[in-house]
Amino acid sequence: MILKNVFLSILKIYLIPISSLLFITILYAGCNKDDNYSTNGGSGNPGPNEVFIENSSFTPSNRTISVGTTITWKNQDGIGHTVTSGIPGSPSGLFNSGNLGNGASFSYTFNNPGEYKYFCNIHPSMTAKVTVQ
Ligand SMILES: [Cu+2]
């Protein structure tokens, strides 16, 4: 009977903190994974404020964000691209990355709501937009 009580006490003292620690560790591991997800700049999927340029297209082609958000475009292609505001043949002049080589990135902060179309000045078939709300 005494042995059983001792055993139960040990269970209470050690098992609860250990399982809590394990739970917290798993939570943190999940968060860190998300952080890498949006900042690794390598393969995989773009983070919430990123647009990847890959296979001569903008991914995702319509990114919806809130006012004040900075979008970062990353060129994952082996060839150069630009991120130019407006539509092919009619740039709006709001932003223009210039030629981005492989691995290069460009950022722009959207401070007003609206729909912002953009394209690649080298490949006019590459068009996309950012919706700011
Ligand atoms: Cu291009």
Residues whose N, C-alpha, C, O or C-beta is under 5 A from the ligand:
A	BS01	CU	G80 H81 T82 C120 I122 H123 M126
